[in-house]
Amino acid sequence: MNVKEMVEKWLTDNGYDGLYNNDFDADDPCGCGLDDLICCDFPSVECCVPAYKREVDGEIYYFPTKLKEDDKDVRQN
């Protein structure tokens, strides 16, 4: 089992849907789902945090916390 597989297993076992990161650019955070985990070109994913998936207006976004339906501020797909 490699590190990516370990991260995916931990996220799944703990009820998360992917990863979220806004440390590189707070105005344009990134997120990835379990189906495409760690897909970015950043030199490191050490700043990523567990995330929850949410559909907003037909698009999939990832958030570091669970949000209520009327929360539509910090979105990232």
N, C-alpha and C positions, 0 to 999 in steps of 0.2 A: 504494500500500500504506500503510495507516495503522499507528499504533503497536500496536494490539491484534493486527493481522495479523502484524506483525513479531515480536512476543512469541510468538505461536502458532507461527510458523515456526521460531524459534530453539528453543523447547521441543521441538518435534517432531524437528528435526534433531539434537538432543542427547539424545534418548531419554527425555524427561520426559513425564508424563501430565497435568500441570496446575500449579497454584500452591498454596502453603501460607503461612499467616500466623498467628502467635500474638502479635504485637507489640501489638495493641489489647486483647486479653484472653487472657492465658496460660491461664486456666482453661477457656476456650471458643474454641480456635483455629478458623480457617476454612480451607477449601480449595475449589478449583474445578477442574474438568476441562477439557480442551481443547474439549469439546462445549458448554461453558457458561462460557467463560473470562471472568474479570473481571466476575462477575455480582453482586458485592456493592454495598452502599450506602456503603461507607467513602469518605471524602473523597479518599483517595489509595491507590494500590496499591504505592507505592514501598517498602514493607516486605515485600512478598510475595517468596517464594523459590521456585525450581523444586521440583516435587514429583513423587512416584511414587504411582500409584494402587494400592490394595490392597483386596481384598474380605475383610471380616471378618463372619462370621455372616450372610452374605447381603447385607450393606450395603457400599457403596463409600466408602472413606476415602482421604484424601490425606496423605502423610507427606513431610517434607523429606529423609529418607534412606530407602534401601531397608532393609526390615526382614526378619527371619527369620520363619518361620511362627509360632513360639511367642511372638513379641513382640506384645502386645496393649495396650500402655499408652496412648500419646498418639494417640488416634484423632480424625479429623475428616472429615466428609463435606461 
